[in-house]
Amino acid sequence: MNWTFLHNYTIPISGLTRTWAPEWFIDTDGSVNVSPTAASTATHFTAYTITAANAALTTWSTPIQLSGIGPNYMDTSSSRSAPPTMRSPRTRR
């Protein structure tokens, strides 16, 4: 596998200071998504999903906080067992 750098992208989250373990996935509708865990404070990480708005991956949706996942759950990953897609977080220690 060869990777090609496209460009840097700043996630539009107010006060963002860190991101952790972005997970890429392609949904059943063919959309390209990334689920980063992000922090805007020194102690609380929050899981989000952003979706590519074009095939060139140069424009992205506004970050959507994943519901049902409390603060400091990290390494969010996607698995498809039945609709809808499920997210499996890991607690920050």
MOPAC internal coordinates of N, CA, C and O (Angstrom, degrees):
PM7 1SCF
backbone

  N    0.0000 0     0.00 0     0.00 0    0    0    0
  C    1.4277 1     0.00 0     0.00 0    1    0    0
  C    1.5254 1   107.81 1     0.00 0    2    1    0
  O    1.2310 1   120.70 1   -43.73 1    3    2    1
  N    1.3061 1   116.27 1   136.27 1    3    2    1
  C    1.4617 1   122.81 1   175.60 1    5    3    2
  C    1.5222 1   108.83 1  -118.54 1    6    5    3
  O    1.2310 1   120.94 1   -45.36 1    7    6    5
  N    1.3241 1   115.80 1   134.64 1    7    6    5
  C    1.4553 1   121.72 1   179.02 1    9    7    6
  C    1.5170 1   109.16 1  -103.90 1   10    9    7
  O    1.2310 1   120.66 1   -37.55 1   11   10    9
  N    1.3132 1   116.34 1   142.45 1   11   10    9
  C    1.4525 1   122.39 1   177.24 1   13   11   10
  C    1.5272 1   108.32 1  -120.64 1   14   13   11
  O    1.2310 1   120.43 1   -56.98 1   15   14   13
  N    1.3367 1   116.79 1   123.02 1   15   14   13
  C    1.4611 1   120.74 1   177.57 1   17   15   14
  C    1.5217 1   108.96 1   -66.89 1   18   17   15
  O    1.2310 1   120.32 1   -50.07 1   19   18   17
  N    1.3281 1   116.99 1   129.93 1   19   18   17
  C    1.4637 1   121.53 1   177.52 1   21   19   18
  C    1.5229 1   110.67 1   -97.41 1   22   21   19
  O    1.2310 1   120.28 1   120.57 1   23   22   21
  N    1.3185 1   117.06 1   -59.43 1   23   22   21
  C    1.4593 1   122.36 1   178.99 1   25   23   22
  C    1.5224 1   108.94 1  -178.06 1   26   25   23
  O    1.2310 1   120.65 1   -15.91 1   27   26   25
  N    1.3273 1   116.36 1   164.09 1   27   26   25
  C    1.4612 1   121.05 1   172.35 1   29   27   26
  C    1.5205 1   108.54 1   -79.39 1   30   29   27
  O    1.2310 1   120.97 1   -32.08 1   31   30   29
  N    1.3058 1   115.75 1   147.92 1   31   30   29
  C    1.4565 1   120.99 1   178.10 1   33   31   30
  C    1.5228 1   108.53 1  -133.70 1   34   33   31
  O    1.2310 1   120.27 1   -52.88 1   35   34   33
  N    1.3092 1   117.08 1   127.12 1   35   34   33
  C    1.4597 1   121.86 1   177.23 1   37   35   34
  C    1.5219 1   108.38 1   -93.38 1   38   37   35
  O    1.2310 1   120.52 1   -59.72 1   39   38   37
  N    1.3189 1   116.61 1   120.28 1   39   38   37
  C    1.4631 1   121.26 1   179.57 1   41   39   38
  C    1.5279 1   108.24 1   -73.40 1   42   41   39
  O    1.2310 1   119.78 1   -54.95 1   43   42   41
  N    1.3324 1   118.03 1   125.05 1   43   42   41
  C    1.4667 1   120.57 1  -175.44 1   45   43   42
  C    1.5309 1   113.29 1   -79.49 1   46   45   43
  O    1.2310 1   121.00 1  -107.62 1   47   46   45
  N    1.3265 1   115.69 1    72.38 1   47   46   45
  C    1.4635 1   122.59 1   175.23 1   49   47   46
  C    1.5283 1   106.32 1  -118.47 1   50   49   47
  O    1.2310 1   120.47 1   -57.91 1   51   50   49
  N    1.3116 1   116.70 1   122.09 1   51   50   49
  C    1.4557 1   121.55 1  -176.46 1   53   51   50
  C    1.5322 1   111.09 1   -57.59 1   54   53   51
  O    1.2310 1   120.56 1   -52.31 1   55   54   53
  N    1.3245 1   116.53 1   127.69 1   55   54   53
  C    1.4575 1   121.77 1   176.46 1   57   55   54
  C    1.5148 1   114.86 1    74.15 1   58   57   55
  O    1.2310 1   119.83 1  -166.62 1   59   58   57
  N    1.3130 1   117.92 1    13.38 1   59   58   57
  C    1.4637 1   121.49 1  -177.11 1   61   59   58
  C    1.5294 1   111.03 1   -56.12 1   62   61   59
  O    1.2310 1   120.93 1   -51.31 1   63   62   61
  N    1.3282 1   115.83 1   128.69 1   63   62   61
  C    1.4654 1   120.66 1   179.39 1   65   63   62
  C    1.5196 1   113.06 1  -117.38 1   66   65   63
  O    1.2310 1   119.97 1   153.52 1   67   66   65
  N    1.3481 1   117.67 1   -26.48 1   67   66   65
  C    1.4687 1   120.58 1  -177.63 1   69   67   66
  C    1.5307 1   110.79 1  -152.25 1   70   69   67
  O    1.2310 1   121.72 1   -27.83 1   71   70   69
  N    1.3246 1   114.31 1   152.17 1   71   70   69
  C    1.4711 1   120.43 1   169.05 1   73   71   70
  C    1.5160 1   107.62 1  -128.03 1   74   73   71
  O    1.2310 1   121.24 1   -21.14 1   75   74   73
  N    1.3359 1   115.23 1   158.86 1   75   74   73
  C    1.4468 1   120.26 1  -176.16 1   77   75   74
  C    1.5246 1   109.38 1  -142.93 1   78   77   75
  O    1.2310 1   120.83 1   -46.29 1   79   78   77
  N    1.3137 1   116.02 1   133.71 1   79   78   77
  C    1.4626 1   124.62 1   167.76 1   81   79   78
  C    1.5266 1   114.93 1    46.22 1   82   81   79
  O    1.2310 1   119.45 1  -118.51 1   83   82   81
  N    1.3296 1   118.66 1    61.49 1   83   82   81
  C    1.4673 1   118.13 1   176.98 1   85   83   82
  C    1.5323 1   110.33 1   -65.78 1   86   85   83
  O    1.2310 1   120.70 1   -47.82 1   87   86   85
  N    1.3018 1   116.27 1   132.18 1   87   86   85
  C    1.4653 1   122.54 1   178.73 1   89   87   86
  C    1.5171 1   108.58 1  -110.99 1   90   89   87
  O    1.2310 1   120.47 1   -55.06 1   91   90   89
  N    1.3356 1   116.72 1   124.94 1   91   90   89
  C    1.4571 1   122.73 1   178.48 1   93   91   90
  C    1.5187 1   109.19 1   -92.27 1   94   93   91
  O    1.2310 1   120.29 1   -37.43 1   95   94   93
  N    1.3295 1   117.05 1   142.57 1   95   94   93
  C    1.4648 1   120.17 1   172.47 1   97   95   94
  C    1.5198 1   110.24 1  -153.52 1   98   97   95
  O    1.2310 1   121.32 1   -27.79 1   99   98   97
  N    1.3153 1   115.08 1   152.21 1   99   98   97
  C    1.4627 1   122.26 1   175.09 1  101   99   98
  C    1.5178 1   106.56 1  -107.53 1  102  101   99
  O    1.2310 1   120.81 1   -57.66 1  103  102  101
  N    1.3188 1   116.06 1   122.34 1  103  102  101
  C    1.4604 1   121.69 1  -176.41 1  105  103  102
  C    1.5282 1   110.13 1   -80.79 1  106  105  103
  O    1.2310 1   120.33 1    -7.67 1  107  106  105
  N    1.3239 1   116.97 1   172.33 1  107  106  105
  C    1.4602 1   121.73 1  -177.29 1  109  107  106
  C    1.5231 1   112.61 1   -62.59 1  110  109  107
  O    1.2310 1   120.01 1   156.53 1  111  110  109
  N    1.3444 1   117.58 1   -23.47 1  111  110  109
  C    1.4613 1   120.29 1   177.87 1  113  111  110
  C    1.5315 1   112.10 1   -85.67 1  114  113  111
  O    1.2310 1   120.11 1  -177.50 1  115  114  113
  N    1.3452 1   117.39 1     2.50 1  115  114  113
  C    1.4551 1   122.04 1   178.86 1  117  115  114
  C    1.5219 1   114.20 1    89.35 1  118  117  115
  O    1.2310 1   120.22 1   177.47 1  119  118  117
  N    1.3229 1   117.18 1    -2.53 1  119  118  117
  C    1.4713 1   120.06 1  -179.05 1  121  119  118
  C    1.5252 1   110.95 1   -71.95 1  122  121  119
  O    1.2310 1   121.57 1   -35.75 1  123  122  121
  N    1.3435 1   114.61 1   144.25 1  123  122  121
  C    1.4595 1   121.69 1   177.37 1  125  123  122
  C    1.5151 1   107.85 1   -94.02 1  126  125  123
  O    1.2310 1   120.51 1   -51.17 1  127  126  125
  N    1.3284 1   116.64 1   128.83 1  127  126  125
  C    1.4589 1   122.18 1  -175.66 1  129  127  126
  C    1.5201 1   110.52 1  -131.41 1  130  129  127
  O    1.2310 1   121.25 1   -26.32 1  131  130  129
  N    1.3292 1   115.21 1   153.68 1  131  130  129
  C    1.4576 1   121.68 1   173.49 1  133  131  130
  C    1.5212 1   107.22 1  -130.77 1  134  133  131
  O    1.2310 1   120.80 1   -44.93 1  135  134  133
  N    1.3315 1   116.08 1   135.07 1  135  134  133
  C    1.4624 1   121.15 1   176.19 1  137  135  134
  C    1.5168 1   109.23 1  -116.39 1  138  137  135
  O    1.2310 1   120.35 1   -87.69 1  139  138  137
  N    1.3470 1   116.95 1    92.31 1  139  138  137
  C    1.4584 1   119.22 1   175.21 1  141  139  138
  C    1.5278 1   110.45 1   -90.21 1  142  141  139
  O    1.2310 1   120.65 1   -22.89 1  143  142  141
  N    1.3099 1   116.37 1   157.11 1  143  142  141
  C    1.4488 1   121.97 1   167.83 1  145  143  142
  C    1.5194 1   104.76 1  -102.99 1  146  145  143
  O    1.2310 1   120.12 1   -51.82 1  147  146  145
  N    1.3295 1   117.37 1   128.18 1  147  146  145
  C    1.4597 1   121.24 1  -172.23 1  149  147  146
  C    1.5191 1   110.91 1  -128.84 1  150  149  147
  O    1.2310 1   121.45 1   -28.03 1  151  150  149
  N    1.3388 1   114.83 1   151.97 1  151  150  149
  C    1.4672 1   120.61 1   178.65 1  153  151  150
  C    1.5152 1   110.00 1  -127.95 1  154  153  151
  O    1.2310 1   121.38 1   -45.28 1  155  154  153
  N    1.3258 1   114.97 1   134.72 1  155  154  153
  C    1.4587 1   119.73 1   172.82 1  157  155  154
  C    1.5197 1   110.16 1  -114.45 1  158  157  155
  O    1.2310 1   120.76 1  -175.88 1  159  158  157
  N    1.3260 1   116.16 1     4.12 1  159  158  157
  C    1.4649 1   122.15 1   173.24 1  161  159  158
  C    1.5180 1   107.49 1  -131.37 1  162  161  159
  O    1.2310 1   120.50 1    -5.81 1  163  162  161
  N    1.2929 1   116.66 1   174.19 1  163  162  161
  C    1.4632 1   120.60 1  -177.99 1  165  163  162
  C    1.5217 1   112.99 1   -73.64 1  166  165  163
  O    1.2310 1   119.61 1   162.12 1  167  166  165
  N    1.3120 1   118.35 1   -17.88 1  167  166  165
  C    1.4593 1   119.13 1  -171.39 1  169  167  166
  C    1.5188 1   116.84 1  -124.61 1  170  169  167
  O    1.2310 1   118.90 1   164.75 1  171  170  169
  N    1.3266 1   119.70 1   -15.25 1  171  170  169
  C    1.4616 1   119.93 1  -173.94 1  173  171  170
  C    1.5217 1   112.82 1  -118.15 1  174  173  171
  O    1.2310 1   121.10 1   -60.57 1  175  174  173
  N    1.3392 1   115.51 1   119.43 1  175  174  173
  C    1.4504 1   122.37 1   173.25 1  177  175  174
  C    1.5219 1   108.99 1   -98.02 1  178  177  175
  O    1.2310 1   120.67 1   -32.94 1  179  178  177
  N    1.3422 1   116.32 1   147.06 1  179  178  177
  C    1.4592 1   122.34 1   179.64 1  181  179  178
  C    1.5220 1   108.67 1  -132.89 1  182  181  179
  O    1.2310 1   120.01 1   -40.40 1  183  182  181
  N    1.3318 1   117.59 1   139.60 1  183  182  181
  C    1.4646 1   122.54 1   179.80 1  185  183  182
  C    1.5324 1   110.26 1   -86.75 1  186  185  183
  O    1.2310 1   121.04 1   -44.69 1  187  186  185
  N    1.3307 1   115.61 1   135.31 1  187  186  185
  C    1.4716 1   123.27 1   179.94 1  189  187  186
  C    1.5180 1   109.69 1  -131.37 1  190  189  187
  O    1.2310 1   120.71 1   -14.79 1  191  190  189
  N    1.3147 1   116.25 1   165.21 1  191  190  189
  C    1.4586 1   122.89 1   167.71 1  193  191  190
  C    1.5257 1   107.91 1  -130.86 1  194  193  191
  O    1.2310 1   121.21 1   -42.24 1  195  194  193
  N    1.3330 1   115.28 1   137.76 1  195  194  193
  C    1.4647 1   120.97 1   171.64 1  197  195  194
  C    1.5250 1   107.05 1  -126.16 1  198  197  195
  O    1.2310 1   120.77 1   -30.92 1  199  198  197
  N    1.3246 1   116.13 1   149.08 1  199  198  197
  C    1.4584 1   122.35 1  -176.11 1  201  199  198
  C    1.5264 1   109.72 1  -122.49 1  202  201  199
  O    1.2310 1   121.22 1   -45.36 1  203  202  201
  N    1.3326 1   115.26 1   134.64 1  203  202  201
  C    1.4639 1   119.50 1   177.89 1  205  203  202
  C    1.5263 1   109.23 1   -63.67 1  206  205  203
  O    1.2310 1   120.95 1   -45.01 1  207  206  205
  N    1.3277 1   115.79 1   134.99 1  207  206  205
  C    1.4594 1   120.94 1  -179.77 1  209  207  206
  C    1.5266 1   112.13 1   -95.76 1  210  209  207
  O    1.2310 1   120.56 1   172.63 1  211  210  209
  N    1.3500 1   116.53 1    -7.37 1  211  210  209
  C    1.4652 1   119.48 1   176.63 1  213  211  210
  C    1.5287 1   109.78 1  -149.63 1  214  213  211
  O    1.2310 1   120.65 1   -16.52 1  215  214  213
  N    1.3165 1   116.36 1   163.48 1  215  214  213
  C    1.4609 1   121.88 1  -175.99 1  217  215  214
  C    1.5243 1   113.08 1   -68.28 1  218  217  215
  O    1.2310 1   120.21 1   157.14 1  219  218  217
  N    1.3329 1   117.21 1   -22.86 1  219  218  217
  C    1.4658 1   121.23 1   179.58 1  221  219  218
  C    1.5342 1   111.75 1   -78.28 1  222  221  219
  O    1.2310 1   120.01 1   172.38 1  223  222  221
  N    1.3308 1   117.59 1    -7.62 1  223  222  221
  C    1.4647 1   124.13 1  -178.87 1  225  223  222
  C    1.5319 1   111.78 1    59.41 1  226  225  223
  O    1.2310 1   120.87 1  -142.97 1  227  226  225
  N    1.3295 1   115.93 1    37.03 1  227  226  225
  C    1.4586 1   120.43 1   179.54 1  229  227  226
  C    1.5218 1   112.77 1  -105.98 1  230  229  227
  O    1.2310 1   119.95 1   165.57 1  231  230  229
  N    1.3243 1   117.70 1   -14.43 1  231  230  229
  C    1.4600 1   122.95 1   178.86 1  233  231  230
  C    1.5287 1   108.07 1  -128.44 1  234  233  231
  O    1.2310 1   121.14 1   -43.31 1  235  234  233
  N    1.3405 1   115.43 1   136.69 1  235  234  233
  C    1.4678 1   120.50 1  -174.55 1  237  235  234
  C    1.5142 1   110.58 1  -131.17 1  238  237  235
  O    1.2310 1   121.00 1   -22.24 1  239  238  237
  N    1.3283 1   115.69 1   157.76 1  239  238  237
  C    1.4640 1   121.78 1   176.79 1  241  239  238
  C    1.5254 1   110.31 1   -69.80 1  242  241  239
  O    1.2310 1   121.45 1   -12.59 1  243  242  241
  N    1.3093 1   114.84 1   167.41 1  243  242  241
  C    1.4562 1   120.81 1   171.16 1  245  243  242
  C    1.5325 1   107.59 1   -66.62 1  246  245  243
  O    1.2310 1   119.40 1   -41.12 1  247  246  245
  N    1.3368 1   118.74 1   138.88 1  247  246  245
  C    1.4705 1   120.09 1   178.55 1  249  247  246
  C    1.5283 1   111.64 1   -59.92 1  250  249  247
  O    1.2310 1   121.25 1   -43.84 1  251  250  249
  N    1.3214 1   115.22 1   136.16 1  251  250  249
  C    1.4628 1   121.56 1   177.53 1  253  251  250
  C    1.5216 1   107.51 1  -113.56 1  254  253  251
  O    1.2310 1   120.75 1   -57.17 1  255  254  253
  N    1.3334 1   116.18 1   122.83 1  255  254  253
  C    1.4548 1   120.00 1   178.05 1  257  255  254
  C    1.5219 1   108.78 1   -68.51 1  258  257  255
  O    1.2310 1   120.50 1   -46.89 1  259  258  257
  N    1.3267 1   116.65 1   133.11 1  259  258  257
  C    1.4551 1   120.94 1   179.76 1  261  259  258
  C    1.5242 1   109.48 1   -74.17 1  262  261  259
  O    1.2310 1   120.56 1   -54.61 1  263  262  261
  N    1.3236 1   116.54 1   125.39 1  263  262  261
  C    1.4613 1   120.54 1  -177.92 1  265  263  262
  C    1.5284 1   110.60 1   -78.65 1  266  265  263
  O    1.2310 1   121.16 1   -29.11 1  267  266  265
  N    1.3142 1   115.38 1   150.89 1  267  266  265
  C    1.4540 1   121.16 1   176.92 1  269  267  266
  C    1.5198 1   114.32 1    82.23 1  270  269  267
  O    1.2310 1   120.26 1  -178.13 1  271  270  269
  N    1.3342 1   117.11 1     1.87 1  271  270  269
  C    1.4667 1   120.67 1   178.10 1  273  271  270
  C    1.5207 1   106.86 1  -115.84 1  274  273  271
  O    1.2310 1   120.70 1   -63.72 1  275  274  273
  N    1.3190 1   116.28 1   116.28 1  275  274  273
  C    1.4514 1   121.22 1  -177.98 1  277  275  274
  C    1.5171 1   112.68 1   -72.50 1  278  277  275
  O    1.2310 1   120.45 1    -0.43 1  279  278  277
  N    1.3450 1   116.75 1   179.57 1  279  278  277
  C    1.4599 1   120.51 1   179.90 1  281  279  278
  C    1.5277 1   111.66 1   -66.04 1  282  281  279
  O    1.2310 1   121.50 1   -30.94 1  283  282  281
  N    1.3089 1   114.73 1   149.06 1  283  282  281
  C    1.4654 1   123.92 1   174.32 1  285  283  282
  C    1.5199 1   114.77 1    70.09 1  286  285  283
  O    1.2310 1   119.80 1  -158.00 1  287  286  285
  N    1.3184 1   117.99 1    22.00 1  287  286  285
  C    1.4576 1   121.01 1   167.63 1  289  287  286
  C    1.5219 1   106.69 1   -92.82 1  290  289  287
  O    1.2310 1   120.81 1   -53.90 1  291  290  289
  N    1.3215 1   116.06 1   126.10 1  291  290  289
  C    1.4643 1   120.17 1  -171.81 1  293  291  290
  C    1.5263 1   110.38 1  -124.87 1  294  293  291
  O    1.2310 1   121.49 1    -4.81 1  295  294  293
  N    1.3311 1   114.76 1   175.19 1  295  294  293
  C    1.4668 1   121.83 1   179.78 1  297  295  294
  C    1.5163 1   111.61 1    56.01 1  298  297  295
  O    1.2310 1   120.73 1  -135.67 1  299  298  297
  N    1.3108 1   116.21 1    44.33 1  299  298  297
  C    1.4561 1   121.54 1   178.64 1  301  299  298
  C    1.5210 1   109.21 1   -63.96 1  302  301  299
  O    1.2310 1   120.43 1   -47.99 1  303  302  301
  N    1.3192 1   116.79 1   132.01 1  303  302  301
  C    1.4582 1   120.42 1   177.50 1  305  303  302
  C    1.5263 1   108.98 1  -131.75 1  306  305  303
  O    1.2310 1   120.96 1   -18.61 1  307  306  305
  N    1.3079 1   115.78 1   161.39 1  307  306  305
  C    1.4625 1   121.03 1  -177.95 1  309  307  306
  C    1.5173 1   110.22 1  -108.58 1  310  309  307
  O    1.2310 1   121.24 1   -36.03 1  311  310  309
  N    1.3012 1   115.23 1   143.97 1  311  310  309
  C    1.4637 1   120.71 1   172.10 1  313  311  310
  C    1.5151 1   107.26 1  -143.86 1  314  313  311
  O    1.2310 1   121.05 1   -31.75 1  315  314  313
  N    1.3036 1   115.59 1   148.25 1  315  314  313
  C    1.4494 1   120.28 1  -176.93 1  317  315  314
  C    1.5212 1   108.33 1  -115.11 1  318  317  315
  O    1.2310 1   120.75 1   -76.70 1  319  318  317
  N    1.3284 1   116.18 1   103.30 1  319  318  317
  C    1.4558 1   119.63 1   177.06 1  321  319  318
  C    1.5149 1   110.51 1  -109.90 1  322  321  319
  O    1.2310 1   120.93 1   147.94 1  323  322  321
  N    1.3106 1   115.82 1   -32.06 1  323  322  321
  C    1.4628 1   123.29 1   175.69 1  325  323  322
  C    1.5160 1   105.86 1  -167.47 1  326  325  323
  O    1.2310 1   119.64 1   -27.02 1  327  326  325
  N    1.3124 1   118.28 1   152.98 1  327  326  325
  C    1.4642 1   118.18 1   179.09 1  329  327  326
  C    1.5157 1   110.20 1   -57.62 1  330  329  327
  O    1.2310 1   118.00 1   -35.80 1  331  330  329
  N    1.2990 1   121.42 1   144.20 1  331  330  329
  C    1.4608 1   126.07 1   -10.50 1  333  331  330
  C    1.5261 1   111.87 1   -80.80 1  334  333  331
  O    1.2310 1   120.66 1    -4.83 1  335  334  333
  N    1.3244 1   116.35 1   175.17 1  335  334  333
  C    1.4589 1   121.38 1   176.04 1  337  335  334
  C    1.5165 1   108.52 1   -61.17 1  338  337  335
  O    1.2310 1   120.55 1   -44.58 1  339  338  337
  N    1.3153 1   116.55 1   135.42 1  339  338  337
  C    1.4617 1   121.83 1  -178.52 1  341  339  338
  C    1.5198 1   109.88 1  -100.96 1  342  341  339
  O    1.2310 1   120.15 1   -32.69 1  343  342  341
  N    1.3360 1   117.32 1   147.31 1  343  342  341
  C    1.4551 1   122.66 1   175.81 1  345  343  342
  C    1.5157 1   108.14 1  -111.49 1  346  345  343
  O    1.2310 1   120.14 1   -40.79 1  347  346  345
  N    1.3324 1   117.33 1   139.21 1  347  346  345
  C    1.4484 1   123.21 1  -178.83 1  349  347  346
  C    1.5188 1   110.16 1  -120.31 1  350  349  347
  O    1.2310 1   119.13 1   -80.36 1  351  350  349
  N    1.3180 1   119.26 1    99.64 1  351  350  349
  C    1.4564 1   120.37 1  -177.67 1  353  351  350
  C    1.5264 1   112.64 1   -88.23 1  354  353  351
  O    1.2310 1   121.43 1   -14.05 1  355  354  353
  N    1.3385 1   114.87 1   165.95 1  355  354  353
  C    1.4607 1   123.20 1   174.49 1  357  355  354
  C    1.5177 1   106.31 1  -122.17 1  358  357  355
  O    1.2310 1   120.14 1   -41.00 1  359  358  357
  N    1.3423 1   117.34 1   139.00 1  359  358  357
  C    1.4520 1   121.06 1  -179.89 1  361  359  358
  C    1.5168 1   111.24 1   -74.74 1  362  361  359
  O    1.2310 1   120.83 1   -43.67 1  363  362  361
  N    1.3352 1   116.03 1   136.33 1  363  362  361
  C    1.4591 1   121.26 1   176.13 1  365  363  362
  C    1.5144 1   108.66 1   -71.87 1  366  365  363
  O    1.2310 1   120.57 1   -46.93 1  367  366  365
  N    1.2962 1   116.51 1   133.07 1  367  366  365
  C    1.4746 1   119.89 1  -179.86 1  369  367  366
  C    1.4937 1   110.24 1  -116.82 1  370  369  367
  O    1.2310 1   120.10 1   180.00 1  371  370  369

